[in-house]
Amino acid sequence: MSPGFPRGASRGYVLGSLLPFVRRSLPVPPWVLALGVVFALAAAIVLPGLGRPGLWEPQERQLADRVAPPADLAAKPKPTTPAPPPTECPRTQPEDATARTLTADAAKLGRDLSDSDGGRKLPLAMMALVTVLAAAGIAMRFTGARAGVLTAILLLSMPLLVMQARLLTSEIGTACGATLLVYGLVALARPNRRSWWLATIDLLIALGALYAGATLGFRGGGMLLGLIVPIGAFAAAGGLGVPSIRAAWRRDSVIPTLPALVATCVVAAMIAALAYQLYELRDVGMLIDPKDASPMGKGAPRALFGHAVLAEGCWSTSLGGVWNANDDIRMVFDSTFEQIAYGTFPWGVLAPVAIIALLRDDDQDVRGAGALMLAWAGAAWIASEVFQRKVTFTIYAGFPALAIASGVWIDRVLARRARGDRDAMPIGMRLVALFFLLAVLTFGLDMRAFPDRVTSLLFGGEQLAYPKTSKLLFLGTKNWPVLLGVLTVLPFALSLVAWRDADHPHARALHVLCTRAFAAAIAMTVVLAAFWAYAWHPRLSVNLSSKALFETYRSLRKPGDKLVVMGDLGKAPHDYADGEPEVVQTRDQVVKSLTQPGRVFAIAPQTELCTLHREVGTQRYYVLDDRNVRNLLISNKLDGATDHNPLAAAILHEPPEGIKQKPKGRVVWDNKIELLGWSIPERMERGDKVKVTLYYKILAPVGGTWQVLMHFDGPLRFNGDHKPIADRCPTSTWQAGDYVVDTHVMSAGGGATPSARYDVNIGFFTGSNPNFRNMPLSEAPADMRDEHNRVKIMSVALE
């Protein structure tokens, strides 16, 4: 059934086998119980612990400081500046703008409710909660209560839902508004006819959802993303009003098809209004031939009938941004595709299959659900692509449609199984299971290989570096999504593959196996949802927020201790330090503060450590917390804490002691780097991890960015090439008088590397294949050097 068509036979609200014991023990309608389960699950995932992780820096911190600074600072009078004269063509967002202002307004509201990180995020979490409830309601309208619970669970496992509920760089209002709009329209097309009072309540809820959805949608995504997409999707799935015309022609009732007709008229009017406003904002003097280069120097704009009209660059109050004359070439197809793939992992992979299956279903209601979800997800994708290319970055807001489609389809599969339909599990379902498993494994491995893409889902072109050292229990944090994703879909795939018809000799045992496998898949989906909220986000916050640094400082400080902060941390010191620190601008000020007699704590950028280490000289200093990817907590006294300074044993100011393996003569590269010795085991087990250490004396500033060349030459070559000192201090920072101790862990060959003796040759190189360049040798014994400026230092036995 399309949303504008008559409802047909009632399918009822049956939880089926999902929670049978609860259904039998509580005398309440199944849909009431289902909504209670959905609310409890959603609240447990998105609400607790909002304030525990700090604000990710710099993007989330900068947004919070700009739109919702601490209440006591925001209340201070600001210097007044003359207001700019009003203009008909504002280039930036006007103060009275409403479109795409929801995130900032929500942060301000949360700040006023509770002046804390958690307070600022609370309105976003509440919108995520409403999104889950509305999506579950849509699914219930089509097939029943169980579909609503399944939809909610799948939606809660999607990073785009959970992370937008917990990060201020969120556009959850767009998705929330769209889901409420679709729910309201579906409720109008499928009214409750059980009694007049239920019908009245249902109508009021639908109208309230439409009002709230329109408000949130416009304020969250503007007219295009927030209103045209969901209303247009409903209109398209309802036949764009054609069923109403056909019903009137046949003198049938047009009331069931009226919502789709109204939606069609409304979306047509909005498209016309938006197009007219953008046309009014054009530059009438810039009607140009597309063969001419753009005056902005970015190529020719898109043309129609041989000419193109360039935008003036004025702010559109309906669009919520500036329609640019030229495309943003940084935003390509992958920009939205990666958001969908990673942001809906793992169940979003199943959505295309689910939509196709729904469109081919023999039930009219289910076909209508498939058509609506296809139109909604597809329209959101197209609109996001256009918006990112022509306006600015946005977050894909059609992900609830993918969860609804998958939830409704899975409910249909379970219902057919329960009825004993012979086509409940067609042969093609085995291919679906294989596709689902392999696709999730592929995307999971991609998320592991490119974790920066996952941490940057909500940041657009501004990549947020994944902290390489982040670990959760016994694995790197980036490994957990692929592990949990596979553990989630594997039992689900088994429940599809192992099912057999009732006439199979082992049907009963296989049915029990499939039921338990499906239950395991649902349970793992809940675990995955909790992982994003309670593990992924807070674990990465330790590295991406300065809150952990300040927590370490507060745990170690004593009365009279001083805190110095170098660099711009925004309002983080105000929020996390329990007092105003001394803010300094230069490295010299940090070094001077560390020489004071009392205990001093200093927070300085990670990038300053190499130079600071050299300038401190013989003055002892300690790194008390190095977990943050941008800053370090330093002190001039240890006082029982642990020193995490990576340079304490890597760059010395005195010659290193205990060097056992030394060259026979003097070895110097480019009159700048002298080899003092090395520590390399003479015997290695093939494939083992081996620690090698090289000792250098720096004779003159090195300059450039050189890597260490380390070749093990024998029947085959394996190498230990690496960036020195784990890339903490590039060679460009090495200065005369430094003693460098470079420790590196390498793999001793591979499975195909034969056992033999191998000559160890070292040097320095720069560039990449095929343009390598080795640092020239200026001095070395003749029997150690070769024509490639390498030095043979020893031989090892690979066993």
Summary of the structure (lengths in Angstrom):
residues: 799
radius of gyration: 31.7
end to end distance: 70.0
largest distance: 104.3
contacts: 2728
relative contact order: 0.08
helix: 48%
strand: 14%
